[in-house]
Amino acid sequence: GVDGLIHISDLSWTKRIKHPNKILNIGDEIESMVLAVDTNSRRISLGLKQAEPNPWDLIGEKFPIGTIIEGQVKNITDFGIFVGVDEGIDGLVHISDLSWVKRVKHPSKVVSIGDQVEAVVLDVDERDRKISLGMKQIEENPWTVIEERYPVGTRVSGQVRNITNFGIFVGLEEGIDGLVHVSDIS
């Protein structure tokens, strides 16, 4: 018989496989693609993943910009969260795209691994295999309608949230404070 070798990097488009026995067993029947034949050294290189379409080639069509996805939080880092978008493909919600009004110090304060979240696709980079997602973009940006909610001259009340040398911060709604400048206090 003639055997071919499937290099570990040619087993899957999306999974990082540490050892082939994690996905294959001796005796398994598989379909693969011939990648190279070297008659001098009598070697045949095969690819398992190449027998299927590369999911990254289709991800932009499947999830165009503006698509709302629901996925599971797979990982949390200092700079954001990774959400499962498709089989073996995760997208990143950057920390700055978690909330319009909350100052998020660490993403773990907002979500936990395993949580189901909704996010919108902000960008798809098939070449670098990156998907940018946003959770705050699911909701309306409160700052775009702030002048409608609080027109100049409107009387408002709220809780004092902070006192500084230059004025008082008053909470108008969740995450939105107004400043009473020191010159306007008395």
Buried (B, 14 or more C-beta within 10 A) or exposed (E): EEEBEBEEEBBBBBEEBEEEEEEBEEEEEEEBBEBEEEEEEEEBBBBBBBEEEEBBEEBBEEBEEEEEBEBBBBEBEEEBBBBBBBEEBBBBBBBEBBBBBEEBEEBBEBBEEEEEBEBBBBEBEBEEBEBBBBBBBEEEEBEEEBEEEBEEEEEEEEEEEEEEEEBBBBBBBEEBBBEEEEEEEE
